[in-house]
Every structure is written in C-alpha cells, then in structure tokens.
Amino acid sequence: MSAAPRLVVDPDVLERNIETMAARGRRAGLPIRPHAKTHKIPRIAAMQRDAGARGFTLATIGEAEVFAAAGFDDLFIAYPLWVDAEDGARLARLSESAQITVGCDNLDAARSLRRHTGAASLRVLIEVDSGQHRSGVTPGDAGELAAAVAGLGLDVVGAFTFPGHSYAREARGSAAQDERAALSLAAQAMRAKGVEPSVRSGGSSPSMAFVSDGPSASSGRTSPTSLTVGEPAPADAASSAPTEMRPGAYVFNDAQQWELGACTAEDIALTAHGTVVSHAGGRLVVNAGSKVLAPDKAAWATGHGRLLDHPDARIVQLSEHHAVVDMGGSSLPALGSTVRLVPNHCCNAINYADEVDVVQDGRRLDTWAVAARGLNG
C-alpha cells in the first residue's frame, strides 16, 4: 500500500463497538439513534441498523440527503436549524421519502421553518440546555416554546439535549445526571402547556456508560443540579426519562474518548496510517499532519493525538503535513516504517477524508467512500 497517509478502519473493532453500544442500550432499555456525522458512511449505518439502531442522527440537511438517498427513513437533524426558502424545499423533498425530525430552540426559527416548508410532514424537537451552555433553552422554558411552535402548526413531539459537558475529565457521570434532569424538567414543562413530549432524546459517547446512573425511574427524584425550575419532578418519573440516546464517536473512538476513559486502546477502530519521515531533534516526524488528523485539541488533552501501539507517546506538534511525536521514552520507529496515529476527534478526521481503507490483519479488504464528507449545510 502507498506510503501516503490514509485513514484506516479495523472492521473487527468497528463491529465490536457497534454491538457493545447496542447491548448497552438494550440493558438500559434505551434505543440508540447513532449520530452518523461521526462516520458519514452509509455502509457503517447499515451495520448499526442491523444491530438495532432506531434511526439516525445527522447534523445537517446535506447529511440527511445522503442517508435518505441510501434508504434510511428515520432521520433526526439534531441542530437548531435556520431554514430559508432553499433549505425549506430540501426538507420538504426529504420528508417525501423519510420521517424527518428537526431541532428548534427559538420561535423565530420555527416561524421560518413553517413558512418555508409549507405542508411538509416534519416533526420538531425542542432543544434544551443540559449544561454545555451552547444552544437550547433552559428546561423550564421548553413548555412555553413548545406550545408556541405547535401553535404555528408544526408537529412538536418532544425535546432533545446534548450533554456536551461530558467531554471533560471527571464530568461524564454528572453530565449524564444533568441530561436526565433537564429532559425530565422539560417534559414536565411541556405537559403543563398541553404538549406531550413522547420523544425525549439525549446522549453522548462519554456519558453513555452512566445512562442508568440517573434518578430512579420509580423514585421521582431529580439529580442535584442547577437545572431546577422550582417545581417538583413528575410523580411518574419514567414518563419523563429519556426515550432514546444519540452517541456518535463510539463507533470509531479516538484519543479524546481514550483520555476520558470512555474507551481503551483496544476499542480504537479508526487510525491514520502515516510514514516515519524524520528523526529530527530525537523525535518522530510522521507525514500525517492536520490535513489528515484534523487540528482538534481540547484544553485538557495531553497532545494533538496518540499512537495506538505506543500508549506513552504523544503528538506534541501538528502542522499541515507534519506530526511531531514525543515517544515518551520508547525507541523511535525506523525511518520509512508505518505508525498508527489516533486522531483527537474522529468526527473531524473523517470529514477531511474522501475514503477510508478497511484493513484486517494488515490486508486491505475494501475501501469505503465517505459519502457525506464536507456536507456542512
């Protein structure tokens, strides 16, 4: 195979990750709606569907168009869309072949959605903020917004949240509790305004190990967060618990998930195979830079990525075509040899690639196109 850097998928680890998450969902009684922005590959989505996925989550209309064309007919665009006439027409066309659900967190956006999609059969989930403080209304305000959006003639079916603050060390468990509390309070607020939240959608890969650690479904107790709206939780807490989860990165895993403890090295299914081109300065220089790995680096990350076969090594410098690696005391791999680099964020690395090689035991079995690559709108 070429010495050029490339993204490589291990099919055995991929299949195991898919089944492990599906089993986790079954044990928790929560259907999985995987976020396909992670892989953007219909072939992988088919594997997730075969493992029991309820439907799929996308980030953009363009991604939804690719997956609908591939035959997937239950799609949730988990984003507070602002829809103009062109996007409205795209959503209307999508709704002819698939059940399309979209996110909303303000009334002006809902008015624009209604105006530009006409009689299209769309469902809406109200986005609530469970602690990441990015987008979404406070849980206690979900009812008022839901009623107003429903009053426009849109089909409001529930609420969703993303506990993005789970991407912080020691926060995975508390973020899962915050998520559950936020969805419970949002459901209560929506029912108070006459909107039944039949869908209560949450989930992130780091927090999935804790989905059963939230309040007991029979206790009516909410977790001790700052999300309270000054009202008691519903007596039947099960009717306000999450109904589905939307993890994404688990399918491949990455250096972030590894450092957060959400996976181990054995769970990494996506790596960048790069060639050692230099030992300058006593460090490893590999030909897979930010244009292969993507430049993501969280404030808490110990590097720009890791080496799968050398756990103590860290990518300490990243530029367009260079990854500089401190081997952490290990000997330097030989010039011209191939090393397996683990991107910090698998979702962004995939978006930089046109295709991925499927390699098992050193033998390339197939090449999969990244069909939804670059469809950021």
N, C-alpha and C positions, 0 to 999 in steps of 0.2 A: 504494500500500500504506500501511497505517496507520503513524503516527509512533511507535506504541508499540514498545518494544524487543522483539526476537524473535531466536531462533536461526535461522541460515540455513546450509544446506548447498550447496556448489558441487558439482554432480554430476560434472563433468569431473575435478576434483581428487580427489574421492572414488573414482571408478573407477580413476584412475591410481595412487592409493595402494594400493588393493586388489591391483592387478596387480603393482605393484612389489614388495610384500611376498611375494606368491605366487611371483614369479620368484626372489626371494632365497632362499626356502625350497627351491625346486627346485634351485638351484645348490648349496646346502649339503646336499642330499639329506635335508632335514628337512621332514616335513609340518607345515602350520600348523593349529593349533586356536585360532582367534581368540577373544579374550576379549570376549564380547558385552555385558558390563556397560558397555563404553565407549559403545555406541550404543543398546542396548536396543530396537532396531528390527528386526523380522523381515525387512523388505524389504532392509535392508543385509546381513543374514546370508545371504539368498539370493544376493546378489551375491558374497559371499565364498565360498559353497559352489560357485557356478558357476566361480569362479577356482581351485578345487581344495582348499578347506579340508577337512581330515579330519573335523572335528566342531566342536563349540563349547564354550567355557569359560564358566561362569557363576559368580557369587559367592554366590547364594542359591537356596534352593528355589523361591521365588516367581518368580525369573527363569527357572529351568528349566521351571516350569509353563507360562509364556508361550511359550517357544520350542518345547516339546514340543507344545503345542496348535497351533502354527503348522506342525508337520510335521517338525521337526528331531529326529532319532532317535539321535544320539550326543552325549551331553552330560556334561560333567565339571564338578561343583561343586567348584572349587578352593579349598576352605576347610575348616579342621578343625572340622567340624560337631559340635555337641552336640544330639542328637536326643531329643526327648520323644515321648510317645505320638502327639500330633497330627502332629508332623513325620514320624514314622515311617510313619504312614498315608499321608501325602502322597508320601513317597518310594516306598512300595510301589505306589501308583497310577501314579506316573511310570514305574516300571520295567515296567509292562504295555505301554507304547507306545514306550519308548525304552531304549537302553542307557545306564544311569545309573552314573557313577563319582563317588565322593565322596572327600574328603580326610580324613586322620586323623593326629594326632600324639601320641595318648596312649591307653593301654589302657582307662581308664575310659570315655572317649568311645566306643571300639569296643564295649565291653560294652553301653552304652546303645543304640548303633546296632543291634546284634544283637538286643537284647531287643525293641525297638520296631518293627523291620521284618520280623521273622519269617522267612518263607521267600522274601521278595522277592529277585529276582535283581539284586544290586548288586555293583559292583566297588569296590575300595578301593585308593587310592594313599597311601603313607606320605609325609607331608610332612617334608622335611629343610631345615635352615637352611643356606643357602649364603653367608651373610654379612650379611643385613639384620638379623638378630637380632630377629625379630618372633615368628613361630611356627615350629614344626618342630623335630624332634630333630636332634642332631648326626649327621652322615652315618654315623659309625661305630656309632651305636646303632640304625640303621634295621633291621638284621637281627634283633636281639632283639625289637623291637617288631613287625616284620612277622610273625615266627613266632608270637608270642603272639596277634596279631589273627587270623591264619589258624587258629590253634588254637580260636578261638571259632566257626569255621565260616564266616567271611567270606572272600570271594574277593579275596585280595591279589594285585594284578597288577603292582605296581611302586612307583616313587617319583616325587615331584614336588618342585619348588622354585621359588621366585620370587626372582630376583636383584634385589631392590628397591634395593640399594645402588648400582645402576646409575643411579639418579636423583640423581647428584651429579657435579659437574664433574670431568672427567678420570678418572672411575671406570668408564666404560662398558666399556672393554676388559678391565680387571682383573675386573670383576664377571662378565663372560662366562666368563673362565677359572675363577673361583671356582665358578660354576654347574656347569661341566663336571666339575671336580674333585669337587664334592660329589655329583653324580649317579653318578660313577664309583665313589667310595668307598662310597656307599650300596648300589649294585648288588653290589659285592664282599661287603659285609657281609650282604646278604640271601641271596646264593647260599651263603654259609658256613653259613647257618641253614636251608637247604633251600627257600628261596622264590625262584622265578625272576622277576626284575624285567623282564618283557617290555615294560613301558611305563616310559620314563624321560623325564619331561616337565619342560620349563623354559621360559624365555623372558620377555623384557620388550621393549617397543618400543625403549628406549635402547640395549640391548645387542645387538639383532638384527644390526647391521652387523658384529659381531665373532664371530658364531657359528662361523665357520670358523677363528678365530684361536686356538682352544683347542689342547690337546695333539694331536699327530698320531695319527690312528686306528691307525697301524701302529707307533708308537714305544713305546707303553706308558708314556709319560712323563706325570706329572700336573703341573699348574701349581703354581708355588711359592706356596702359600697356607698358612694356619694350620689347614687342614681335615684334615690327615693324621691317620690313626688308628694310625700306626706299622706299617703293613703295606704291602707293595709293591702297585702297581697290577696289575690282571689282565694276563696276557700278551697277551690279545686285547682291546685297549682298545676296539675297535669294538663289542664286545658290551656295553660299559658306557657308551658315549657316549649323548647324548640321542637319543630317537626321535621327538620332536615339540617344537614351540615354541608358546607361547601369547601372542604380542603382542596388545595391545589398542588403545592410544592411536593407533597408526599410521594407523588408518582415517580419523581426522579431523586428528590432530596438534593441537598447542596451543602456548602460549607457553613452557611448560616444555621441550617437545621442541625448539622453536626455539632456546632458550638453551643447551640441552645439545649442540646440533649434530646432533641426530638427524634434523632436517628443516630445510628452508629456508622462507622466506615463501611460495614457490610451492607448497609441499606442505600448506598450511593449508586444510582443506576445511570447517571449521566456524568461523563467526564470529557475533558478536552484532551485529546492526544496531541502532544507537542514534541518537537525535536530539540534536544540539547544542542545549542549552537555556540556556547561560550562558557568558560570558567573564569571570566574576568573578575578580578577582585576576590577570588576564592569563593565565589558564589555561583549558583547555577543560573544560566540565562537560557530561556526557552522561547521558541518562536511563536508562542500563543499569547498575544497581548490583549488589550482591552477590546479590540475588534472581534475577538473570539470569546473571551470570558465575560465581557461587559464590565463596566467600571464600578459596579456597586460596592460600597464598603460602609457598613453600619458603624456608628461611633464606637460600639463595643467590640467590633470584630478584631481579631488578632492579626489579620492580614488581608490581602486582596484575594485570597483563595488558599487552597491547601493542595497537598499532593496525596493522592489516595494511598499510595504504597509507602509513604514516609510520614507518619502521623505528626512528627515533631517539626516538620518543615512548614515554612510559611512563605507565601508570595509577598515580598516586602516592597516591591516597586513594580508598577504596572504602567506601561505606555502602549501606544497603538499596536506595536508588533513585538514587544518585549515583555516577558515576565521574569523578574529577577527574584530568585528563591534563596532564602537562607535555610540551609539544610538542617539546622538545629543540632549540629554535631555529627550528623550522618555523613558518610563519604559521598562525594559527588558522583552521580551517574555519568557514564562515559559520554564524551562528545559523540554526537550522531545517534545516541540512543533515544528511545521514546519514553516519555513520562506521562502519567495520567494526572491531570490537574482537575481539581474540583472547584467550579465557579462558586463565588459567594452566593449568587442568586440565579437559580436555574431558569426562571421565567425570562429574565432579560437575556441570558446567554442564548436561549433558544430563539429569541426574536432577532438575533444577529446572524442566524444561520439559515441557508436555503434548504438544507437537508441534514440528516443525521445518519451515520452508519450504524448498523446493528451488528455488533461483534460478539461472538461467543467463543470463549477459549482461544482467542487470537485469530479467529476466522470470521471474515465478513460474510454475514448471511444475507443481508439486504441493505437497501438504502431507502429511507423514508423521507418524502418531501415534507417540509414544514409548511403546510398548506395555507395557514392563516398568518404567516410571517409578515410583519410590518403593517398589518391592518389595524391601525391605531385610531380609527374613526368609523 
